[in-house]
Amino acid sequence: MRLDLALVSLLVHFTGGLDSVFPFMYILVIFAAANVLERGGGLAVGIVSSILYAGLVLAEWTRIIRPAEFAGGLAPLRSMGYAMYQV
């Protein structure tokens, strides 16, 4: 499940980050973990996925990680909310 979460995090980052349309993929990983693992494992995957997404959002918002600008047209590049951070 760790590989699944890493791949979903990369997918979200490279398809627009904060503007991505793929954060729902975390929910699919959590559902899969809840079906395969016991209750504690599903809960742990849910906590880790929320930490990963919150960390990705925080890192892109504070510009620790530069948002990927080559989203391939899947997400609007730097839409509302980023106008004051343009350099």
N, CA, C and O atoms as a GROMACS GRO file, in nm:
protein
  348
    1MET      N    1   0.081  -0.119   0.000
    1MET     CA    2   0.000   0.000   0.000
    1MET      C    3   0.086   0.126   0.000
    1MET      O    4   0.040   0.233  -0.042
    2ARG      N    5   0.211   0.114   0.047
    2ARG     CA    6   0.298   0.231   0.047
    2ARG      C    7   0.329   0.275  -0.095
    2ARG      O    8   0.335   0.394  -0.124
    3LEU      N    9   0.348   0.177  -0.184
    3LEU     CA   10   0.375   0.211  -0.323
    3LEU      C   11   0.253   0.276  -0.386
    3LEU      O   12   0.267   0.370  -0.465
    4ASP      N   13   0.135   0.228  -0.352
    4ASP     CA   14   0.012   0.289  -0.405
    4ASP      C   15   0.002   0.435  -0.364
    4ASP      O   16  -0.031   0.521  -0.446
    5LEU      N   17   0.028   0.463  -0.237
    5LEU     CA   18   0.020   0.601  -0.189
    5LEU      C   19   0.127   0.689  -0.254
    5LEU      O   20   0.101   0.806  -0.283
    6ALA      N   21   0.245   0.634  -0.275
    6ALA     CA   22   0.349   0.712  -0.340
    6ALA      C   23   0.312   0.743  -0.485
    6ALA      O   24   0.334   0.854  -0.533
    7LEU      N   25   0.256   0.645  -0.555
    7LEU     CA   26   0.215   0.668  -0.694
    7LEU      C   27   0.100   0.767  -0.704
    7LEU      O   28   0.098   0.850  -0.795
    8VAL      N   29   0.006   0.760  -0.612
    8VAL     CA   30  -0.104   0.856  -0.613
    8VAL      C   31  -0.052   0.997  -0.583
    8VAL      O   32  -0.096   1.094  -0.645
    9SER      N   33   0.041   1.008  -0.489
    9SER     CA   34   0.099   1.139  -0.459
    9SER      C   35   0.173   1.196  -0.579
    9SER      O   36   0.162   1.316  -0.606
   10LEU      N   37   0.247   1.113  -0.651
   10LEU     CA   38   0.315   1.159  -0.772
   10LEU      C   39   0.214   1.198  -0.880
   10LEU      O   40   0.233   1.298  -0.949
   11LEU      N   41   0.108   1.120  -0.894
   11LEU     CA   42   0.004   1.152  -0.992
   11LEU      C   43  -0.060   1.287  -0.961
   11LEU      O   44  -0.080   1.368  -1.052
   12VAL      N   45  -0.092   1.310  -0.836
   12VAL     CA   46  -0.154   1.437  -0.797
   12VAL      C   47  -0.056   1.552  -0.822
   12VAL      O   48  -0.095   1.657  -0.873
   13HIS      N   49   0.069   1.533  -0.786
   13HIS     CA   50   0.167   1.641  -0.803
   13HIS      C   51   0.187   1.675  -0.951
   13HIS      O   52   0.185   1.792  -0.988
   14PHE      N   53   0.206   1.574  -1.034
   14PHE     CA   54   0.239   1.600  -1.174
   14PHE      C   55   0.119   1.632  -1.262
   14PHE      O   56   0.136   1.661  -1.381
   15THR      N   57   0.000   1.625  -1.208
   15THR     CA   58  -0.118   1.664  -1.287
   15THR      C   59  -0.178   1.794  -1.235
   15THR      O   60  -0.296   1.821  -1.257
   16GLY      N   61  -0.099   1.873  -1.168
   16GLY     CA   62  -0.145   2.005  -1.130
   16GLY      C   63  -0.136   2.037  -0.983
   16GLY      O   64  -0.162   2.151  -0.944
   17GLY      N   65  -0.100   1.943  -0.899
   17GLY     CA   66  -0.085   1.970  -0.757
   17GLY      C   67  -0.215   2.012  -0.692
   17GLY      O   68  -0.308   1.933  -0.680
   18LEU      N   69  -0.221   2.138  -0.648
   18LEU     CA   70  -0.341   2.188  -0.583
   18LEU      C   71  -0.461   2.192  -0.678
   18LEU      O   72  -0.575   2.183  -0.634
   19ASP      N   73  -0.434   2.206  -0.807
   19ASP     CA   74  -0.540   2.215  -0.907
   19ASP      C   75  -0.572   2.080  -0.971
   19ASP      O   76  -0.651   2.074  -1.065
   20SER      N   77  -0.511   1.974  -0.924
   20SER     CA   78  -0.528   1.842  -0.984
   20SER      C   79  -0.672   1.791  -0.968
   20SER      O   80  -0.743   1.829  -0.875
   21VAL      N   81  -0.711   1.705  -1.060
   21VAL     CA   82  -0.843   1.644  -1.052
   21VAL      C   83  -0.836   1.503  -0.992
   21VAL      O   84  -0.937   1.432  -0.990
   22PHE      N   85  -0.718   1.461  -0.945
   22PHE     CA   86  -0.699   1.324  -0.900
   22PHE      C   87  -0.685   1.300  -0.750
   22PHE      O   88  -0.647   1.189  -0.714
   23PRO      N   89  -0.712   1.394  -0.661
   23PRO     CA   90  -0.702   1.360  -0.518
   23PRO      C   91  -0.800   1.252  -0.473
   23PRO      O   92  -0.779   1.191  -0.368
   24PHE      N   93  -0.905   1.227  -0.548
   24PHE     CA   94  -0.999   1.122  -0.512
   24PHE      C   95  -0.934   0.984  -0.515
   24PHE      O   96  -0.987   0.889  -0.459
   25MET      N   97  -0.818   0.973  -0.582
   25MET     CA   98  -0.748   0.844  -0.589
   25MET      C   99  -0.702   0.797  -0.452
   25MET      O  100  -0.688   0.676  -0.429
   26TYR      N  101  -0.678   0.890  -0.360
   26TYR     CA  102  -0.644   0.851  -0.223
   26TYR      C  103  -0.756   0.768  -0.162
   26TYR      O  104  -0.730   0.672  -0.090
   27ILE      N  105  -0.879   0.806  -0.189
   27ILE     CA  106  -0.993   0.734  -0.132
   27ILE      C  107  -0.996   0.590  -0.184
   27ILE      O  108  -1.029   0.498  -0.109
   28LEU      N  109  -0.964   0.571  -0.311
   28LEU     CA  110  -0.962   0.436  -0.366
   28LEU      C  111  -0.856   0.349  -0.299
   28LEU      O  112  -0.878   0.231  -0.274
   29VAL      N  113  -0.740   0.408  -0.271
   29VAL     CA  114  -0.634   0.334  -0.201
   29VAL      C  115  -0.679   0.299  -0.059
   29VAL      O  116  -0.652   0.189  -0.010
   30ILE      N  117  -0.747   0.391   0.007
   30ILE     CA  118  -0.796   0.365   0.142
   30ILE      C  119  -0.901   0.252   0.140
   30ILE      O  120  -0.898   0.164   0.226
   31PHE      N  121  -0.991   0.256   0.043
   31PHE     CA  122  -1.091   0.148   0.032
   31PHE      C  123  -1.025   0.013   0.005
   31PHE      O  124  -1.064  -0.088   0.063
   32ALA      N  125  -0.925   0.012  -0.082
   32ALA     CA  126  -0.855  -0.114  -0.111
   32ALA      C  127  -0.784  -0.166   0.013
   32ALA      O  128  -0.786  -0.286   0.040
   33ALA      N  129  -0.720  -0.077   0.088
   33ALA     CA  130  -0.651  -0.119   0.210
   33ALA      C  131  -0.750  -0.169   0.314
   33ALA      O  132  -0.721  -0.265   0.386
   34ALA      N  133  -0.864  -0.106   0.323
   34ALA     CA  134  -0.964  -0.150   0.420
   34ALA      C  135  -1.019  -0.288   0.386
   34ALA      O  136  -1.056  -0.365   0.475
   35ASN      N  137  -1.023  -0.320   0.257
   35ASN     CA  138  -1.070  -0.453   0.216
   35ASN      C  139  -0.964  -0.560   0.234
   35ASN      O  140  -0.996  -0.674   0.268
   36VAL      N  141  -0.839  -0.525   0.210
   36VAL     CA  142  -0.731  -0.624   0.215
   36VAL      C  143  -0.677  -0.640   0.356
   36VAL      O  144  -0.654  -0.753   0.401
   37LEU      N  145  -0.657  -0.531   0.425
   37LEU     CA  146  -0.599  -0.535   0.559
   37LEU      C  147  -0.708  -0.536   0.664
   37LEU      O  148  -0.826  -0.518   0.634
   38GLU      N  149  -0.669  -0.556   0.786
   38GLU     CA  150  -0.766  -0.549   0.895
   38GLU      C  151  -0.796  -0.403   0.925
   38GLU      O  152  -0.744  -0.312   0.860
   39ARG      N  153  -0.879  -0.382   1.026
   39ARG     CA  154  -0.925  -0.247   1.057
   39ARG      C  155  -0.809  -0.151   1.087
   39ARG      O  156  -0.809  -0.038   1.040
   40GLY      N  157  -0.714  -0.195   1.163
   40GLY     CA  158  -0.599  -0.110   1.197
   40GLY      C  159  -0.517  -0.072   1.075
   40GLY      O  160  -0.467   0.040   1.067
   41GLY      N  161  -0.503  -0.164   0.981
   41GLY     CA  162  -0.428  -0.135   0.859
   41GLY      C  163  -0.498  -0.034   0.771
   41GLY      O  164  -0.434   0.055   0.715
   42GLY      N  165  -0.629  -0.047   0.758
   42GLY     CA  166  -0.705   0.050   0.680
   42GLY      C  167  -0.702   0.188   0.743
   42GLY      O  168  -0.693   0.289   0.672
   43LEU      N  169  -0.709   0.193   0.874
   43LEU     CA  170  -0.701   0.321   0.945
   43LEU      C  171  -0.562   0.384   0.929
   43LEU      O  172  -0.550   0.505   0.910
   44ALA      N  173  -0.459   0.301   0.936
   44ALA     CA  174  -0.322   0.352   0.919
   44ALA      C  175  -0.301   0.408   0.778
   44ALA      O  176  -0.239   0.512   0.762
   45VAL      N  177  -0.353   0.339   0.677
   45VAL     CA  178  -0.340   0.388   0.540
   45VAL      C  179  -0.418   0.518   0.523
   45VAL      O  180  -0.373   0.608   0.453
   46GLY      N  181  -0.534   0.529   0.586
   46GLY     CA  182  -0.610   0.653   0.581
   46GLY      C  183  -0.535   0.769   0.644
   46GLY      O  184  -0.536   0.880   0.590
   47ILE      N  185  -0.472   0.745   0.757
   47ILE     CA  186  -0.394   0.850   0.824
   47ILE      C  187  -0.274   0.890   0.740
   47ILE      O  188  -0.246   1.008   0.724
   48VAL      N  189  -0.202   0.791   0.688
   48VAL     CA  190  -0.083   0.821   0.606
   48VAL      C  191  -0.121   0.895   0.479
   48VAL      O  192  -0.050   0.987   0.438
   49SER      N  193  -0.232   0.857   0.417
   49SER     CA  194  -0.273   0.926   0.294
   49SER      C  195  -0.312   1.070   0.322
   49SER      O  196  -0.283   1.159   0.242
   50SER      N  197  -0.378   1.094   0.434
   50SER     CA  198  -0.414   1.232   0.466
   50SER      C  199  -0.290   1.315   0.498
   50SER      O  200  -0.284   1.433   0.463
   51ILE      N  201  -0.192   1.255   0.564
   51ILE     CA  202  -0.066   1.326   0.591
   51ILE      C  203   0.008   1.355   0.462
   51ILE      O  204   0.062   1.465   0.445
   52LEU      N  205   0.012   1.259   0.369
   52LEU     CA  206   0.080   1.281   0.242
   52LEU      C  207   0.014   1.392   0.160
   52LEU      O  208   0.082   1.477   0.104
   53TYR      N  209  -0.118   1.391   0.154
   53TYR     CA  210  -0.187   1.494   0.076
   53TYR      C  211  -0.172   1.631   0.142
   53TYR      O  212  -0.149   1.731   0.074
   54ALA      N  213  -0.184   1.636   0.274
   54ALA     CA  214  -0.166   1.764   0.344
   54ALA      C  215  -0.023   1.815   0.328
   54ALA      O  216  -0.001   1.935   0.311
   55GLY      N  217   0.074   1.724   0.332
   55GLY     CA  218   0.213   1.765   0.310
   55GLY      C  219   0.237   1.815   0.170
   55GLY      O  220   0.311   1.912   0.150
   56LEU      N  221   0.176   1.750   0.071
   56LEU     CA  222   0.190   1.795  -0.067
   56LEU      C  223   0.127   1.932  -0.087
   56LEU      O  224   0.185   2.019  -0.152
   57VAL      N  225   0.009   1.952  -0.032
   57VAL     CA  226  -0.058   2.082  -0.043
   57VAL      C  227   0.025   2.190   0.026
   57VAL      O  228   0.046   2.298  -0.030
   58LEU      N  229   0.073   2.162   0.146
   58LEU     CA  230   0.152   2.260   0.220
   58LEU      C  231   0.284   2.290   0.149
   58LEU      O  232   0.326   2.406   0.143
   59ALA      N  233   0.350   2.188   0.097
   59ALA     CA  234   0.477   2.209   0.028
   59ALA      C  235   0.460   2.289  -0.100
   59ALA      O  236   0.546   2.372  -0.132
   60GLU      N  237   0.352   2.267  -0.173
   60GLU     CA  238   0.329   2.345  -0.294
   60GLU      C  239   0.280   2.486  -0.261
   60GLU      O  240   0.314   2.580  -0.332
   61TRP      N  241   0.202   2.500  -0.157
   61TRP     CA  242   0.150   2.632  -0.121
   61TRP      C  243   0.262   2.724  -0.073
   61TRP      O  244   0.262   2.843  -0.105
   62THR      N  245   0.356   2.668   0.003
   62THR     CA  246   0.468   2.748   0.054
   62THR      C  247   0.587   2.750  -0.042
   62THR      O  248   0.691   2.807  -0.011
   63ARG      N  249   0.571   2.687  -0.157
   63ARG     CA  250   0.673   2.682  -0.262
   63ARG      C  251   0.798   2.607  -0.221
   63ARG      O  252   0.906   2.634  -0.274
   64ILE      N  253   0.787   2.514  -0.128
   64ILE     CA  254   0.900   2.424  -0.098
   64ILE      C  255   0.919   2.332  -0.217
   64ILE      O  256   1.032   2.306  -0.258
   65ILE      N  257   0.809   2.284  -0.272
   65ILE     CA  258   0.810   2.207  -0.397
   65ILE      C  259   0.746   2.296  -0.503
   65ILE      O  260   0.634   2.345  -0.483
   66ARG      N  261   0.813   2.316  -0.612
   66ARG     CA  262   0.755   2.395  -0.720
   66ARG      C  263   0.645   2.315  -0.788
   66ARG      O  264   0.665   2.198  -0.820
   67PRO      N  265   0.530   2.375  -0.809
   67PRO     CA  266   0.422   2.303  -0.878
   67PRO      C  267   0.464   2.265  -1.019
   67PRO      O  268   0.530   2.342  -1.089
   68ALA      N  269   0.427   2.146  -1.060
   68ALA     CA  270   0.460   2.098  -1.195
   68ALA      C  271   0.380   2.178  -1.296
   68ALA      O  272   0.258   2.185  -1.286
   69GLU      N  273   0.447   2.237  -1.393
   69GLU     CA  274   0.381   2.322  -1.492
   69GLU      C  275   0.350   2.247  -1.622
   69GLU      O  276   0.298   2.306  -1.716
   70PHE      N  277   0.381   2.120  -1.627
   70PHE     CA  278   0.359   2.043  -1.749
   70PHE      C  279   0.247   1.941  -1.730
   70PHE      O  280   0.267   1.822  -1.751
   71ALA      N  281   0.132   1.989  -1.690
   71ALA     CA  282   0.020   1.901  -1.658
   71ALA      C  283  -0.045   1.839  -1.780
   71ALA      O  284  -0.134   1.756  -1.765
   72GLY      N  285  -0.004   1.877  -1.899
   72GLY     CA  286  -0.060   1.815  -2.018
   72GLY      C  287  -0.203   1.856  -2.045
   72GLY      O  288  -0.275   1.785  -2.114
   73GLY      N  289  -0.245   1.970  -1.994
   73GLY     CA  290  -0.379   2.018  -2.018
   73GLY      C  291  -0.484   1.956  -1.928
   73GLY      O  292  -0.603   1.981  -1.947
   74LEU      N  293  -0.443   1.874  -1.830
   74LEU     CA  294  -0.541   1.810  -1.742
   74LEU      C  295  -0.590   1.903  -1.632
   74LEU      O  296  -0.701   1.886  -1.582
   75ALA      N  297  -0.509   2.001  -1.596
   75ALA     CA  298  -0.547   2.091  -1.487
   75ALA      C  299  -0.514   2.234  -1.526
   75ALA      O  300  -0.417   2.257  -1.598
   76PRO      N  301  -0.592   2.329  -1.481
   76PRO     CA  302  -0.558   2.469  -1.508
   76PRO      C  303  -0.429   2.505  -1.436
   76PRO      O  304  -0.413   2.475  -1.318
   77LEU      N  305  -0.337   2.569  -1.506
   77LEU     CA  306  -0.210   2.603  -1.446
   77LEU      C  307  -0.219   2.734  -1.371
   77LEU      O  308  -0.240   2.840  -1.430
   78ARG      N  309  -0.204   2.725  -1.241
   78ARG     CA  310  -0.202   2.840  -1.151
   78ARG      C  311  -0.324   2.926  -1.167
   78ARG      O  312  -0.316   3.042  -1.207
   79SER      N  313  -0.436   2.870  -1.136
   79SER     CA  314  -0.561   2.943  -1.144
   79SER      C  315  -0.575   3.035  -1.024
   79SER      O  316  -0.476   3.071  -0.962
   80MET      N  317  -0.695   3.074  -0.992
   80MET     CA  318  -0.723   3.170  -0.885
   80MET      C  319  -0.648   3.134  -0.757
   80MET      O  320  -0.633   3.016  -0.724
   81GLY      N  321  -0.601   3.234  -0.688
   81GLY     CA  322  -0.533   3.212  -0.562
   81GLY      C  323  -0.382   3.218  -0.573
   81GLY      O  324  -0.314   3.234  -0.472
   82TYR      N  325  -0.329   3.205  -0.693
   82TYR     CA  326  -0.185   3.209  -0.710
   82TYR      C  327  -0.138   3.340  -0.771
   82TYR      O  328  -0.018   3.359  -0.790
   83ALA      N  329  -0.228   3.430  -0.802
   83ALA     CA  330  -0.191   3.555  -0.871
   83ALA      C  331  -0.094   3.636  -0.788
   83ALA      O  332  -0.003   3.698  -0.844
   84MET      N  333  -0.109   3.637  -0.657
   84MET     CA  334  -0.020   3.719  -0.576
   84MET      C  335   0.115   3.653  -0.552
   84MET      O  336   0.206   3.718  -0.503
   85TYR      N  337   0.129   3.525  -0.585
   85TYR     CA  338   0.255   3.456  -0.564
   85TYR      C  339   0.338   3.444  -0.691
   85TYR      O  340   0.446   3.385  -0.688
   86GLN      N  341   0.292   3.496  -0.800
   86GLN     CA  342   0.366   3.490  -0.927
   86GLN      C  343   0.493   3.570  -0.915
   86GLN      O  344   0.491   3.684  -0.866
   87VAL      N  345   0.603   3.513  -0.959
   87VAL     CA  346   0.731   3.584  -0.953
   87VAL      C  347   0.786   3.602  -1.091
   87VAL      O  348   0.894   3.659  -1.107
   0.00000   0.00000   0.00000
